[in-house]
Amino acid sequence: MKKLASINIGMIIYGFCLLNFTFLFFFVNESLAYTLYLICILLFSSLILATSISSLDAHKSALLCTLGCMNGGSFLFMSFCLLLLNQRYPIYLSAFTYTSFFHTFIIFTILFCIATLLVFIYFDQPHKRKSICYTYCIMVLIVFTLYQYIGYFLVSPIKINDKSALYYPLLSLILCSLTAIFAYRIAKKKQLFVEPKNLKVFYSLLALSMSIILGFLVSLYAKGLANYFYMVIQLTLILIFFRVISSDSIIQYSKDLTQKLELYTESSSLMNHYLQHMTIESQSIHKQYQYIDTLYSQMMFFYPNALFIIVDKNVYHANEHVRLLLKYDHLQPILYTPFAGYLAPEYRDEVETLIQDLYKHAKDYATIDIKMITATNEFVDVELYLTLSHADDPRAIIASAKDISYKIQEDKLRQDIELEKMKLEFFCTISHELKTPVNIIYSAAQLQNNFITQKEYDKIPTYNTMINQNCMRLLRLLNNFLDINRIESHFFNLTPRTLNIVDLTESLLGSTLSYMERKHITTLFDTEEEEIFCTIDADLLERALLNLLSNAIKYTKEEGHINIFISLEGHYACIHIQDNGVGIPIESQSLIFERFTRIENGLVRKAEGAGIGLSLVKSFVELNHGIIEVNSIVDQGTEFLIYLPVEVNTERLKYSDYVHTIHSEKIDIEFSDVYLT
């Protein structure tokens, strides 16, 4: 019915126009007949444009509808212009008529060519096709408006002879030919001519369009009865073009509707079957969900640790052990509250950083020992295990908190036992270190009394030396304890001076040569620089070096070697003290700087000590802003390295003429526990 209505409307308008302009042409006025003819052309152009636009979405390929839309706009432009031209210049073949007509005709031809190319470029692009058609129609209206303004103000009467008038038709013919060639190539590239009938339609439309274009040109020259036949033929061509466009679009629209209806019917049937299937599946899934939910609830209940499910930093779910750990009466106050609120304040930033690392996939899981806050504002020690759930949208953090309060208590008890054991060993060592020299002094004094009684005075000096050495040994031990106490109490007074550590080290080594010679130990001193200035407390460095040299002598066998070398390591001066003694096991090297630690590795009784010497050495070096390291291999020897910052302040270097005096009594005290035969 829609197809018949559209065709009948075209035939009714055609018959109406034909009868009326025939009557006007033969019985009234030829100019009025031409005006009515142009109005009919304008009406048909509007119908072509409206029919094509309404069928753009329904057309399967949309070629004819796109062509009708674009060329209908071109016909509309030409009919508007001719209608206005006929009203403005009713006298045929005047100079104004020639000029305006040919300008109008060439613009019409250009618009027609542009429209044809756009049709073949965009007819198969549904998203762009409609917008291109609308844009082109708007462009035609803009061009028409501008042309009327420009033509009214700028076009002046020009006498055009017949020869120059031929250039316009020739230019139009060239443009149309080029357009047809490009349109053919585009259509072929897009495989429009796979079916032979499409090629036939292309040539038919090309011939029809060219005939309409030439028809507009003929109107300029038609006179008398020829003008009447021209109007009939041109109107007939426009009618044919309208019927082709409307017939194809309506048929295709009907086919599309039928196909869509069938598709919707089939889709509805499939959807009903799918919904029935999904209903059964939903019931099955619901049963499985209930089963899994029951198992999950039991699992969460029997899981021994407190388990948090965290979503967007809030507690989304928690098991019963969370309530017990945090000492709440119910779980409800915990749910949907910030997880960070249950962490001790000093751990919140650290835990947040770990969670962000999990979200960034920087790590798969994280563990940390923290304190959590209970409902009674108490702190409980927990081991927190964090991991990222595999489910998306949203990604949840799974946090497992294990109460380790008992473990902390066990560790504290173990530390207390170790401390008591250390204290016991310390007191045993100190008792031995005090008892030995006291016994020696007491025995030597008794022997001296006997010698005095027996008047054997020549034997007394030997025992005086023994008493003196053990007194210095006691003094050294007491000094070490006092130094430890002052360091721990932060009451240790420093006297920093800028001095040449090369001279200091060499002088100390020279002062200890007598001890080395008694064991036939050879020594070598070398340095990279003759002067290396450091700002240090000379007494502390002296005691540290004497302690290390004392250990080197004690633990180096007779006829061994002790070497001292001073080097520059960047902004640090490094003092190397090497020996080829018994060495230190690798597992014990990290312990030698701890207090009350002595390494037994084949040492004889000549090597006495309370185990606090190296601890004091490290403290003395660090008080001088230095670093001490050790390298050792068992039965091959040991090397201690002391790093001290080199002085670079020029003001301090001006006063670097301080010379440290080494007292032999200090050396005797530091070497008092070295027993030499």
C-alpha positions as CSV (number, residue, x, y, z in Angstrom):
1,M,0.0,0.0,0.0
2,K,2.9,2.4,0.8
3,K,4.5,1.6,-2.5
4,L,1.3,2.2,-4.5
5,A,0.6,5.4,-2.6
6,S,4.0,6.8,-3.4
7,I,3.8,5.9,-7.1
8,N,0.3,7.2,-7.4
9,I,1.3,10.5,-5.8
10,G,4.0,10.9,-8.4
11,M,1.6,10.1,-11.3
12,I,-1.1,12.5,-9.9
13,I,1.4,15.4,-9.6
14,Y,2.8,14.6,-13.1
15,G,-0.7,14.6,-14.6
16,F,-1.7,17.7,-12.8
17,C,1.4,19.6,-13.9
18,L,1.1,18.3,-17.5
19,L,-2.5,19.4,-17.9
20,N,-2.0,22.8,-16.4
21,F,1.1,24.0,-18.1
22,T,-0.3,22.7,-21.4
23,F,-3.3,24.9,-21.0
24,L,-1.2,27.9,-19.9
25,F,1.2,27.3,-22.8
26,F,-1.4,27.2,-25.6
27,F,-4.1,29.4,-24.3
28,V,-2.7,31.9,-21.8
29,N,1.0,32.7,-21.6
30,E,4.2,30.7,-22.4
31,S,6.1,32.4,-19.5
32,L,3.4,31.3,-17.0
33,A,3.6,27.8,-18.3
34,Y,7.4,27.8,-17.9
35,T,6.9,29.0,-14.3
36,L,4.5,26.3,-13.5
37,Y,6.9,23.8,-15.0
38,L,9.7,25.0,-12.8
39,I,7.4,24.7,-9.7
40,C,6.6,21.1,-10.7
41,I,10.4,20.4,-11.0
42,L,10.9,21.9,-7.6
43,L,8.1,19.8,-6.1
44,F,9.5,16.5,-7.6
45,S,13.0,17.4,-6.4
46,S,11.6,17.9,-2.9
47,L,9.8,14.5,-3.1
48,I,12.9,12.8,-4.3
49,L,14.9,14.3,-1.4
50,A,12.2,13.5,1.2
51,T,11.7,9.9,0.0
52,S,15.4,9.2,-0.1
53,I,16.1,10.6,3.4
54,S,13.3,8.6,5.0
55,S,14.6,5.4,3.4
56,L,18.3,5.7,4.2
57,D,18.2,3.3,7.1
58,A,15.9,0.8,5.5
59,H,17.7,0.3,2.2
60,K,20.0,-2.7,2.2
61,S,22.8,-1.2,0.2
62,A,21.5,2.4,0.4
63,L,23.0,3.3,-3.0
64,L,19.9,4.5,-4.7
65,C,18.6,6.3,-1.6
66,T,21.9,8.0,-1.1
67,L,22.0,8.9,-4.7
68,G,18.4,10.2,-4.6
69,C,19.2,12.3,-1.5
70,M,22.3,13.9,-2.9
71,N,21.1,14.5,-6.5
72,G,17.6,15.5,-5.2
73,G,19.4,18.3,-3.4
74,S,21.2,19.3,-6.7
75,F,17.9,19.3,-8.6
76,L,16.4,21.4,-5.9
77,F,19.2,24.0,-6.2
78,M,18.7,24.2,-10.0
79,S,14.9,24.5,-9.9
80,F,15.1,27.2,-7.3
81,C,17.7,29.2,-9.3
82,L,15.8,28.9,-12.6
83,L,12.5,29.9,-10.9
84,L,14.1,33.0,-9.5
85,L,15.9,33.7,-12.8
86,N,12.6,33.4,-14.7
87,Q,10.9,35.9,-12.3
88,R,13.8,38.3,-12.4
89,Y,14.5,38.3,-16.2
90,P,11.3,37.2,-18.0
91,I,12.7,38.1,-21.4
92,Y,14.6,35.1,-22.9
93,L,18.1,35.3,-24.2
94,S,19.0,38.6,-22.7
95,A,22.6,39.3,-21.5
96,F,21.4,38.9,-17.9
97,T,19.8,35.6,-18.8
98,Y,22.9,34.2,-20.4
99,T,25.2,35.2,-17.6
100,S,23.0,34.1,-14.7
101,F,21.9,30.9,-16.4
102,F,25.4,29.7,-17.2
103,H,26.6,30.6,-13.7
104,T,23.7,28.7,-12.3
105,F,24.3,25.7,-14.6
106,I,28.0,25.4,-13.9
107,I,27.3,25.5,-10.1
108,F,24.6,22.9,-10.5
109,T,27.0,20.7,-12.5
110,I,29.7,21.0,-9.8
111,L,27.2,20.2,-7.0
112,F,25.9,17.2,-9.1
113,C,29.5,15.9,-9.5
114,I,30.3,16.3,-5.8
115,A,27.0,14.6,-4.9
116,T,27.7,11.6,-7.2
117,L,31.3,11.1,-5.8
118,L,30.0,11.3,-2.2
119,V,27.3,8.8,-3.0
120,F,29.8,6.1,-4.2
121,I,32.3,6.9,-1.4
122,Y,29.9,6.7,1.6
123,F,26.9,4.6,0.5
124,D,28.3,1.5,2.3
125,Q,29.2,3.3,5.6
126,P,26.0,3.4,7.7
127,H,27.4,5.5,10.5
128,K,28.6,8.3,8.1
129,R,26.1,8.0,5.3
130,K,23.2,9.8,6.9
131,S,25.4,12.6,8.3
132,I,27.0,13.1,4.9
133,C,23.6,13.4,3.2
134,Y,22.4,16.0,5.8
135,T,25.6,17.9,5.5
136,Y,25.3,18.0,1.7
137,C,21.7,19.3,1.8
138,I,22.7,22.0,4.2
139,M,25.7,22.9,2.0
140,V,23.3,23.2,-1.0
141,L,21.1,25.7,0.9
142,I,24.2,27.7,1.9
143,V,25.5,27.7,-1.7
144,F,22.1,28.8,-3.0
145,T,21.9,31.7,-0.5
146,L,25.4,32.9,-1.1
147,Y,24.9,32.6,-4.9
148,Q,21.8,34.8,-4.8
149,Y,23.5,37.5,-2.8
150,I,26.6,37.4,-4.9
151,G,24.6,37.3,-8.2
152,Y,22.5,40.2,-7.2
153,F,25.3,42.5,-6.3
154,L,28.2,41.4,-8.5
155,V,26.9,40.0,-11.8
156,S,26.8,42.6,-14.5
157,P,25.2,42.2,-18.0
158,I,27.9,40.8,-20.3
159,K,27.3,40.2,-24.0
160,I,28.1,36.5,-24.6
161,N,28.4,35.3,-28.2
162,D,27.5,31.9,-29.3
163,K,31.1,30.8,-29.5
164,S,32.0,31.7,-25.9
165,A,28.7,30.2,-24.7
166,L,29.9,26.7,-25.9
167,Y,32.6,26.7,-23.3
168,Y,30.1,26.2,-20.4
169,P,28.4,23.1,-21.8
170,L,31.8,21.7,-22.8
171,L,33.1,22.2,-19.2
172,S,30.0,20.6,-17.8
173,L,30.4,17.6,-20.1
174,I,34.1,17.2,-19.0
175,L,33.2,17.4,-15.3
176,C,30.3,14.9,-15.7
177,S,32.6,12.5,-17.6
178,L,35.3,12.6,-15.1
179,T,32.8,12.1,-12.3
180,A,31.3,9.1,-14.1
181,I,34.8,7.6,-14.5
182,F,35.8,8.1,-10.8
183,A,32.4,6.8,-9.6
184,Y,32.9,3.7,-11.7
185,R,36.3,3.1,-10.3
186,I,35.1,3.6,-6.7
187,A,32.1,1.3,-7.2
188,K,34.4,-1.4,-8.8
189,K,36.9,-1.1,-6.0
190,K,34.0,-1.6,-3.5
191,Q,32.8,-4.7,-5.5
192,L,29.5,-3.1,-6.4
193,F,29.6,-4.7,-9.9
194,V,30.0,-8.3,-8.7
195,E,26.4,-8.9,-9.9
196,P,25.8,-7.9,-13.6
197,K,22.5,-6.2,-12.9
198,N,24.2,-3.7,-10.7
199,L,26.4,-2.6,-13.7
200,K,23.2,-2.2,-15.7
201,V,21.6,-0.1,-13.0
202,F,24.8,2.1,-12.9
203,Y,24.7,2.8,-16.6
204,S,20.9,3.4,-16.5
205,L,21.2,5.9,-13.7
206,L,24.2,7.6,-15.5
207,A,22.3,8.0,-18.7
208,L,19.2,9.3,-16.8
209,S,21.2,11.8,-14.8
210,M,23.1,13.0,-17.9
211,S,19.8,13.5,-19.8
212,I,18.4,15.6,-16.9
213,I,21.5,17.7,-16.9
214,L,21.5,18.3,-20.7
215,G,17.7,19.0,-20.4
216,F,18.4,21.9,-18.1
217,L,20.9,23.2,-20.7
218,V,18.4,22.8,-23.6
219,S,15.9,25.0,-21.8
220,L,18.0,28.0,-22.6
221,Y,17.6,27.5,-26.3
222,A,14.1,26.0,-26.7
223,K,11.6,28.4,-28.2
224,G,7.9,28.1,-29.1
225,L,6.6,24.6,-29.5
226,A,10.1,23.1,-28.9
227,N,10.0,24.7,-25.5
228,Y,6.7,22.9,-24.8
229,F,8.1,19.5,-25.8
230,Y,11.3,20.2,-23.7
231,M,9.2,20.8,-20.6
232,V,7.2,17.6,-21.2
233,I,10.4,15.5,-21.7
234,Q,12.3,17.0,-18.7
235,L,9.3,16.6,-16.4
236,T,9.0,12.9,-17.6
237,L,12.7,12.3,-16.9
238,I,12.3,13.7,-13.4
239,L,9.2,11.5,-12.8
240,I,11.2,8.4,-14.0
241,F,14.0,9.3,-11.6
242,F,11.5,9.7,-8.7
243,R,9.8,6.4,-9.5
244,V,13.1,4.6,-9.6
245,I,14.3,6.0,-6.3
246,S,10.9,5.6,-4.5
247,S,10.2,2.2,-5.9
248,D,13.5,0.7,-4.9
249,S,13.5,2.3,-1.4
250,I,9.9,1.3,-0.6
251,I,10.4,-2.3,-1.8
252,Q,13.6,-2.6,0.1
253,Y,12.0,-1.0,3.2
254,S,9.2,-3.6,3.0
255,K,11.7,-6.4,2.6
256,D,13.7,-5.1,5.6
257,L,10.6,-4.9,7.7
258,T,9.7,-8.4,6.8
259,Q,13.2,-9.7,7.5
260,K,13.3,-7.8,10.8
261,L,9.9,-9.2,11.8
262,E,11.0,-12.8,10.9
263,L,14.2,-12.2,12.8
264,Y,12.4,-10.8,15.8
265,T,10.0,-13.8,15.8
266,E,12.9,-16.2,15.6
267,S,14.8,-14.3,18.3
268,S,11.7,-14.3,20.5
269,S,11.4,-18.0,20.2
270,L,15.1,-18.5,20.9
271,M,14.9,-16.2,23.8
272,N,12.0,-18.1,25.3
273,H,14.0,-21.4,25.1
274,Y,17.0,-19.6,26.5
275,L,15.0,-18.2,29.4
276,Q,13.6,-21.6,30.2
277,H,17.1,-23.1,30.1
278,M,18.5,-20.2,32.3
279,T,15.7,-20.8,34.8
280,I,16.7,-24.4,35.2
281,E,20.4,-23.4,35.4
282,S,19.6,-20.7,37.9
283,Q,17.8,-23.2,40.1
284,S,20.8,-25.5,39.9
285,I,23.2,-22.7,40.6
286,H,21.1,-21.6,43.6
287,K,21.3,-25.1,45.1
288,Q,25.1,-25.2,44.5
289,Y,25.4,-21.7,46.0
290,Q,23.5,-22.8,49.2
291,Y,25.7,-25.9,49.4
292,I,29.0,-23.9,48.9
293,D,27.8,-21.2,51.3
294,T,27.2,-23.8,54.0
295,L,30.7,-25.3,53.5
296,Y,32.2,-21.8,53.4
297,S,30.5,-20.9,56.7
298,Q,31.8,-24.0,58.3
299,M,35.3,-23.4,56.9
300,M,35.4,-19.9,58.2
301,F,34.3,-21.1,61.6
302,F,36.9,-23.8,61.9
303,Y,39.8,-21.7,60.3
304,P,42.1,-21.2,63.3
305,N,43.2,-17.6,62.5
306,A,41.2,-14.4,62.4
307,L,40.2,-13.8,58.8
308,F,39.3,-10.4,57.3
309,I,38.0,-9.7,53.8
310,I,38.9,-6.1,53.0
311,V,37.2,-4.2,50.2
312,D,37.9,-0.5,49.6
313,K,39.8,-0.4,52.9
314,N,36.7,-1.6,54.9
315,V,36.1,-4.9,56.5
316,Y,33.7,-6.6,54.2
317,H,33.5,-10.0,56.0
318,A,35.1,-11.6,59.0
319,N,35.0,-15.0,60.7
320,E,34.2,-15.8,64.3
321,H,37.9,-15.8,65.3
322,V,38.1,-12.0,64.5
323,R,35.5,-11.4,67.2
324,L,37.4,-13.5,69.7
325,L,40.8,-11.9,68.8
326,L,39.4,-8.3,69.1
327,K,37.2,-9.2,72.1
328,Y,33.9,-8.0,70.7
329,D,30.5,-9.4,71.7
330,H,29.2,-9.5,68.1
331,L,30.7,-9.3,64.6
332,Q,28.3,-6.6,63.4
333,P,30.3,-3.6,64.9
334,I,33.4,-4.8,63.0
335,L,31.8,-5.2,59.6
336,Y,31.9,-2.3,57.1
337,T,34.3,-0.3,59.3
338,P,37.9,0.8,58.3
339,F,40.4,-2.0,58.7
340,A,43.1,0.5,59.7
341,G,41.1,1.4,62.8
342,Y,42.0,-2.0,64.3
343,L,45.7,-1.5,63.8
344,A,48.1,0.2,66.2
345,P,48.8,3.7,64.9
346,E,52.5,3.1,64.3
347,Y,51.8,0.2,61.9
348,R,49.0,1.7,59.8
349,D,51.2,3.4,57.1
350,E,53.3,0.3,56.8
351,V,50.3,-2.0,56.3
352,E,48.8,0.5,53.8
353,T,52.0,0.4,51.8
354,L,52.0,-3.4,51.7
355,I,48.4,-3.4,50.5
356,Q,49.2,-0.9,47.7
357,D,52.1,-3.1,46.6
358,L,49.7,-6.0,46.4
359,Y,47.3,-4.0,44.2
360,K,50.2,-3.0,41.9
361,H,51.3,-6.7,41.7
362,A,54.7,-5.8,43.1
363,K,54.4,-8.9,45.3
364,D,52.1,-11.9,45.7
365,Y,51.7,-11.8,49.4
366,A,53.1,-10.0,52.5
367,T,53.6,-10.8,56.1
368,I,54.3,-8.5,59.0
369,D,54.3,-8.6,62.8
370,I,52.1,-5.9,64.2
371,K,49.9,-4.9,67.1
372,M,46.1,-4.8,66.8
373,I,43.7,-2.8,69.1
374,T,40.9,-4.8,70.9
375,A,37.5,-3.5,72.0
376,T,39.0,-3.0,75.5
377,N,41.7,-0.7,74.0
378,E,44.4,-3.4,74.7
379,F,47.1,-4.3,72.2
380,V,47.5,-7.8,70.9
381,D,50.5,-9.1,69.0
382,V,49.6,-10.7,65.7
383,E,51.3,-12.0,62.6
384,L,49.4,-10.5,59.7
385,Y,49.4,-12.3,56.3
386,L,48.1,-10.3,53.4
387,T,47.2,-11.5,49.9
388,L,45.1,-10.3,46.9
389,S,42.0,-12.2,45.9
390,H,41.7,-13.7,42.4
391,A,38.2,-12.4,42.0
392,D,37.7,-9.1,40.2
393,D,35.3,-6.2,40.5
394,P,36.2,-5.4,43.2
395,R,39.6,-6.9,44.1
396,A,39.5,-7.8,47.8
397,I,42.4,-8.1,50.2
398,I,42.4,-11.2,52.3
399,A,44.1,-10.7,55.7
400,S,44.8,-13.5,58.1
401,A,45.8,-12.4,61.7
402,K,47.5,-15.0,63.9
403,D,47.8,-14.3,67.6
404,I,51.5,-14.6,68.5
405,S,51.3,-13.2,72.0
406,Y,52.5,-16.6,73.3
407,K,55.3,-16.5,70.8
408,I,56.4,-13.1,72.0
409,Q,56.3,-14.3,75.5
410,E,58.4,-17.4,74.6
411,D,60.9,-15.2,72.8
412,K,61.1,-12.9,75.8
413,L,61.6,-15.8,78.1
414,R,64.3,-17.2,75.8
415,Q,66.0,-13.8,75.8
416,D,65.8,-13.7,79.5
417,I,67.4,-17.1,79.8
418,E,70.1,-16.1,77.3
419,L,70.7,-13.0,79.3
420,E,71.0,-14.9,82.6
421,K,73.3,-17.3,80.9
422,M,75.4,-14.5,79.6
423,K,75.5,-12.8,83.0
424,L,76.5,-16.1,84.6
425,E,79.3,-16.6,82.0
426,F,80.3,-13.0,82.5
427,F,80.6,-13.3,86.2
428,C,82.5,-16.5,85.9
429,T,84.9,-14.8,83.5
430,I,85.2,-11.7,85.6
431,S,85.7,-13.8,88.7
432,H,88.5,-15.7,87.0
433,E,90.0,-12.4,85.6
434,L,90.0,-10.9,89.1
435,K,91.0,-14.0,91.0
436,T,94.0,-14.8,88.9
437,P,96.0,-11.6,89.3
438,V,94.9,-11.3,93.0
439,N,96.2,-14.8,93.7
440,I,99.4,-14.1,91.9
441,I,99.9,-10.8,93.8
442,Y,99.0,-12.6,97.1
443,S,101.4,-15.5,96.4
444,A,104.2,-13.1,95.3
445,A,103.8,-11.0,98.5
446,Q,104.0,-14.1,100.7
447,L,107.2,-15.3,98.9
448,Q,108.7,-11.8,99.3
449,N,108.0,-11.9,103.0
450,N,109.8,-15.3,103.2
451,F,112.8,-13.9,101.2
452,I,113.0,-10.9,103.5
453,T,112.9,-13.2,106.6
454,Q,115.6,-15.3,105.0
455,K,117.5,-12.2,103.9
456,E,117.4,-13.4,100.2
457,Y,116.9,-9.9,98.9
458,D,118.2,-10.7,95.4
459,K,115.0,-12.7,94.6
460,I,112.6,-9.9,95.5
461,P,112.8,-7.9,92.2
462,T,111.5,-10.8,90.1
463,Y,108.3,-11.0,92.1
464,N,108.0,-7.2,92.1
465,T,107.7,-7.4,88.3
466,M,105.0,-10.1,88.6
467,I,103.1,-8.0,91.1
468,N,103.4,-4.9,88.9
469,Q,102.1,-6.7,85.8
470,N,99.1,-8.2,87.5
471,C,98.2,-4.8,89.1
472,M,98.3,-3.3,85.6
473,R,96.1,-6.2,84.5
474,L,93.5,-5.3,87.2
475,L,93.8,-1.7,86.3
476,R,93.1,-2.5,82.6
477,L,90.1,-4.5,83.5
478,L,88.7,-1.8,85.7
479,N,89.3,0.8,83.1
480,N,87.4,-1.2,80.5
481,F,84.4,-1.6,82.8
482,L,84.4,2.1,83.6
483,D,84.6,2.9,79.8
484,I,81.7,0.6,79.1
485,N,79.6,2.3,81.7
486,R,80.5,5.8,80.5
487,I,79.7,4.9,76.9
488,E,76.3,3.4,77.8
489,S,75.5,6.4,80.0
490,H,76.6,8.8,77.2
491,F,79.0,10.5,79.6
492,F,82.1,9.8,77.6
493,N,84.1,13.0,77.0
494,L,86.0,13.3,73.7
495,T,89.0,15.5,73.0
496,P,89.1,15.7,69.2
497,R,92.3,17.0,67.6
498,T,93.5,17.2,64.0
499,L,96.7,15.1,63.7
500,N,98.7,12.9,61.3
501,I,97.6,9.4,61.9
502,V,100.6,8.0,60.0
503,D,103.0,9.3,62.6
504,L,100.7,8.1,65.4
505,T,100.3,4.6,64.1
506,E,104.1,4.3,63.3
507,S,105.0,5.5,66.8
508,L,102.6,3.0,68.4
509,L,104.0,0.1,66.4
510,G,107.5,1.1,67.5
511,S,106.5,1.1,71.1
512,T,105.3,-2.5,70.9
513,L,108.3,-3.9,69.1
514,S,109.8,-5.3,72.4
515,Y,106.7,-7.5,72.8
516,M,106.9,-8.8,69.3
517,E,110.7,-9.5,69.5
518,R,110.2,-11.7,72.5
519,K,108.0,-14.0,70.3
520,H,110.3,-13.4,67.3
521,I,107.5,-11.8,65.4
522,T,108.5,-9.7,62.4
523,T,106.6,-6.6,61.5
524,L,106.3,-4.3,58.5
525,F,104.9,-0.8,58.3
526,D,104.0,0.9,55.0
527,T,101.8,3.8,53.9
528,E,100.5,5.3,50.7
529,E,100.9,8.9,52.0
530,E,103.3,10.3,54.5
531,E,100.7,12.6,55.9
532,I,97.0,11.8,56.4
533,F,95.2,14.1,58.7
534,C,92.1,13.1,60.6
535,T,90.2,14.9,63.4
536,I,90.0,12.3,66.2
537,D,90.5,11.6,69.9
538,A,94.1,10.4,69.9
539,D,93.8,8.5,73.2
540,L,90.8,6.5,71.9
541,L,92.5,5.6,68.7
542,E,95.7,4.7,70.6
543,R,93.8,2.4,72.9
544,A,92.0,0.8,69.9
545,L,95.2,0.2,68.0
546,L,97.0,-1.1,71.1
547,N,94.1,-3.6,71.7
548,L,94.3,-4.9,68.2
549,L,98.1,-5.2,68.3
550,S,97.8,-6.9,71.6
551,N,95.4,-9.5,70.1
552,A,97.7,-9.9,67.1
553,I,100.6,-10.7,69.4
554,K,98.6,-13.1,71.6
555,Y,97.1,-15.1,68.7
556,T,100.2,-15.1,66.4
557,K,102.6,-18.0,66.8
558,E,106.3,-17.5,67.3
559,E,108.2,-16.3,64.2
560,G,104.9,-15.0,62.8
561,H,104.3,-11.8,60.9
562,I,102.3,-8.6,61.8
563,N,101.9,-6.0,59.0
564,I,100.4,-2.5,59.2
565,F,99.5,-0.6,56.1
566,I,97.7,2.8,55.8
567,S,95.8,3.6,52.6
568,L,93.4,6.2,51.3
569,E,89.9,4.9,50.4
570,G,88.0,7.9,48.9
571,H,87.4,10.3,51.8
572,Y,88.5,7.8,54.4
573,A,91.9,6.8,55.7
574,C,92.1,3.0,56.2
575,I,94.5,1.4,58.7
576,H,95.1,-2.3,57.9
577,I,96.4,-4.6,60.8
578,Q,97.3,-8.0,59.4
579,D,98.7,-11.1,61.1
580,N,99.2,-14.8,60.2
581,G,97.8,-16.1,63.4
582,V,95.2,-18.7,64.2
583,G,92.3,-16.8,62.4
584,I,88.6,-16.5,63.3
585,P,85.9,-18.9,61.9
586,I,83.5,-17.3,59.5
587,E,80.5,-18.1,61.7
588,S,82.1,-16.3,64.6
589,Q,83.2,-13.1,62.8
590,S,79.9,-11.4,63.3
591,L,80.1,-12.0,67.1
592,I,83.6,-10.8,68.0
593,F,82.5,-7.2,68.4
594,E,79.8,-8.2,70.9
595,R,80.6,-7.8,74.6
596,F,81.7,-10.7,76.8
597,T,82.5,-12.8,73.7
598,R,85.7,-14.8,73.3
599,I,86.4,-17.1,70.4
600,E,88.1,-20.3,71.4
601,N,90.0,-21.6,68.5
602,G,93.0,-23.5,69.7
603,L,94.1,-20.7,72.0
604,V,96.5,-21.4,74.8
605,R,96.1,-20.1,78.3
606,K,98.5,-17.3,77.4
607,A,95.7,-15.5,75.7
608,E,93.7,-14.2,78.6
609,G,90.7,-11.8,78.4
610,A,87.2,-11.0,79.6
611,G,85.8,-10.7,76.1
612,I,85.1,-6.9,76.1
613,G,88.2,-5.6,74.3
614,L,87.0,-5.7,70.7
615,S,83.6,-4.4,71.8
616,L,85.4,-1.3,73.2
617,V,87.6,-1.1,70.1
618,K,84.4,-0.8,68.0
619,S,83.0,1.8,70.3
620,F,86.2,3.9,70.3
621,V,86.3,3.8,66.4
622,E,82.6,4.8,66.1
623,L,83.1,7.6,68.6
624,N,85.7,8.9,66.1
625,H,83.1,8.6,63.3
626,G,84.9,5.6,61.9
627,I,84.1,2.0,60.8
628,I,85.8,-1.2,61.8
629,E,85.7,-4.4,59.7
630,V,87.3,-7.8,59.9
631,N,88.5,-10.4,57.3
632,S,89.8,-13.7,58.6
633,I,90.6,-17.2,57.4
634,V,91.2,-20.0,60.0
635,D,94.9,-21.0,60.3
636,Q,95.9,-18.3,57.8
637,G,95.4,-15.1,59.7
638,T,93.2,-12.1,60.4
639,E,93.0,-8.5,59.1
640,F,91.3,-5.6,60.9
641,L,90.4,-2.5,58.9
642,I,89.7,0.8,60.6
643,Y,88.2,3.6,58.4
644,L,88.5,7.1,59.6
645,P,87.2,10.2,57.8
646,V,90.0,12.4,56.4
647,E,89.9,16.0,57.5
648,V,89.1,18.5,54.7
649,N,88.3,21.6,56.7
650,T,91.1,24.1,56.0
651,E,90.6,25.9,59.3
652,R,91.3,22.8,61.3
653,L,94.2,21.8,59.1
654,K,95.9,25.1,60.1
655,Y,96.1,23.7,63.7
656,S,97.3,20.2,62.8
657,D,100.7,20.5,64.4
658,Y,99.6,18.5,67.5
659,V,102.0,15.7,68.4
660,H,100.6,12.9,70.5
661,T,102.8,11.6,73.3
662,I,102.7,7.8,73.9
663,H,103.3,6.8,77.5
664,S,104.9,3.4,78.0
665,E,102.7,2.9,81.1
666,K,99.6,2.8,78.8
667,I,101.3,0.2,76.6
668,D,102.2,-1.9,79.6
669,I,98.6,-1.7,80.8
670,E,97.1,-2.7,77.4
671,F,99.6,-5.6,77.1
672,S,99.3,-6.7,80.7
673,D,97.3,-9.8,79.8
674,V,100.1,-11.0,77.4
675,Y,102.1,-13.7,79.1
676,L,105.5,-14.1,77.6
677,T,108.0,-16.8,78.4
